[in-house]
Amino acid sequence: MVDLAYHRSIQEHLRYLTELDEQVGPAELICGWFDDLYFPSERECPDGYPRETWERGRRDWLACFTDTELQALAEFHQVFKHHLDGLPLNSPGWSKDSGWLAVRDAAKVAVERFGTAA
């Protein structure tokens, strides 16, 4: 496995999601995952971005994880993506929303699988 900060950053972000951390907040929990950490959510090289750099970044990201971890991340991502459009961002009780609770539960499963990945 390549030793980049992605592995540690994703584990930390998943922990925030298991807690639905009010200090982090719903918008950052979403943006942190979809925009910053989960590289496979970006299926194609963005316009104007050097393809070679993007492909190297994708390879390096994938190399940070075991196959078990990649599977756990993909399964978590599908749950998060499924609930994304219905997740409240600024209501006082956002962390009690059923969609957020489903995301939280999926994050817990991913964290557990990370703990057993070899």
Secondary structure as a PSIPRED ss2 file (coil, helix, strand):
# PSIPRED VFORMAT (PSIPRED V4.0)

   1 M C   1.000  0.000  0.000
   2 V C   1.000  0.000  0.000
   3 D C   1.000  0.000  0.000
   4 L C   1.000  0.000  0.000
   5 A C   1.000  0.000  0.000
   6 Y H   0.000  1.000  0.000
   7 H H   0.000  1.000  0.000
   8 R H   0.000  1.000  0.000
   9 S H   0.000  1.000  0.000
  10 I H   0.000  1.000  0.000
  11 Q H   0.000  1.000  0.000
  12 E H   0.000  1.000  0.000
  13 H H   0.000  1.000  0.000
  14 L H   0.000  1.000  0.000
  15 R H   0.000  1.000  0.000
  16 Y H   0.000  1.000  0.000
  17 L H   0.000  1.000  0.000
  18 T H   0.000  1.000  0.000
  19 E H   0.000  1.000  0.000
  20 L C   1.000  0.000  0.000
  21 D C   1.000  0.000  0.000
  22 E C   1.000  0.000  0.000
  23 Q C   1.000  0.000  0.000
  24 V C   1.000  0.000  0.000
  25 G C   1.000  0.000  0.000
  26 P H   0.000  1.000  0.000
  27 A H   0.000  1.000  0.000
  28 E H   0.000  1.000  0.000
  29 L H   0.000  1.000  0.000
  30 I H   0.000  1.000  0.000
  31 C H   0.000  1.000  0.000
  32 G H   0.000  1.000  0.000
  33 W H   0.000  1.000  0.000
  34 F H   0.000  1.000  0.000
  35 D H   0.000  1.000  0.000
  36 D H   0.000  1.000  0.000
  37 L H   0.000  1.000  0.000
  38 Y C   1.000  0.000  0.000
  39 F H   0.000  1.000  0.000
  40 P H   0.000  1.000  0.000
  41 S H   0.000  1.000  0.000
  42 E C   1.000  0.000  0.000
  43 R C   1.000  0.000  0.000
  44 E C   1.000  0.000  0.000
  45 C C   1.000  0.000  0.000
  46 P C   1.000  0.000  0.000
  47 D C   1.000  0.000  0.000
  48 G C   1.000  0.000  0.000
  49 Y C   1.000  0.000  0.000
  50 P C   1.000  0.000  0.000
  51 R H   0.000  1.000  0.000
  52 E H   0.000  1.000  0.000
  53 T H   0.000  1.000  0.000
  54 W H   0.000  1.000  0.000
  55 E H   0.000  1.000  0.000
  56 R H   0.000  1.000  0.000
  57 G H   0.000  1.000  0.000
  58 R H   0.000  1.000  0.000
  59 R H   0.000  1.000  0.000
  60 D H   0.000  1.000  0.000
  61 W H   0.000  1.000  0.000
  62 L H   0.000  1.000  0.000
  63 A H   0.000  1.000  0.000
  64 C C   1.000  0.000  0.000
  65 F C   1.000  0.000  0.000
  66 T C   1.000  0.000  0.000
  67 D H   0.000  1.000  0.000
  68 T H   0.000  1.000  0.000
  69 E H   0.000  1.000  0.000
  70 L H   0.000  1.000  0.000
  71 Q H   0.000  1.000  0.000
  72 A H   0.000  1.000  0.000
  73 L H   0.000  1.000  0.000
  74 A H   0.000  1.000  0.000
  75 E H   0.000  1.000  0.000
  76 F H   0.000  1.000  0.000
  77 H H   0.000  1.000  0.000
  78 Q H   0.000  1.000  0.000
  79 V H   0.000  1.000  0.000
  80 F H   0.000  1.000  0.000
  81 K H   0.000  1.000  0.000
  82 H H   0.000  1.000  0.000
  83 H H   0.000  1.000  0.000
  84 L H   0.000  1.000  0.000
  85 D H   0.000  1.000  0.000
  86 G H   0.000  1.000  0.000
  87 L C   1.000  0.000  0.000
  88 P C   1.000  0.000  0.000
  89 L C   1.000  0.000  0.000
  90 N C   1.000  0.000  0.000
  91 S C   1.000  0.000  0.000
  92 P C   1.000  0.000  0.000
  93 G C   1.000  0.000  0.000
  94 W H   0.000  1.000  0.000
  95 S H   0.000  1.000  0.000
  96 K H   0.000  1.000  0.000
  97 D C   1.000  0.000  0.000
  98 S H   0.000  1.000  0.000
  99 G H   0.000  1.000  0.000
 100 W H   0.000  1.000  0.000
 101 L H   0.000  1.000  0.000
 102 A H   0.000  1.000  0.000
 103 V H   0.000  1.000  0.000
 104 R H   0.000  1.000  0.000
 105 D H   0.000  1.000  0.000
 106 A H   0.000  1.000  0.000
 107 A H   0.000  1.000  0.000
 108 K H   0.000  1.000  0.000
 109 V H   0.000  1.000  0.000
 110 A H   0.000  1.000  0.000
 111 V H   0.000  1.000  0.000
 112 E H   0.000  1.000  0.000
 113 R H   0.000  1.000  0.000
 114 F H   0.000  1.000  0.000
 115 G H   0.000  1.000  0.000
 116 T H   0.000  1.000  0.000
 117 A C   1.000  0.000  0.000
 118 A C   1.000  0.000  0.000
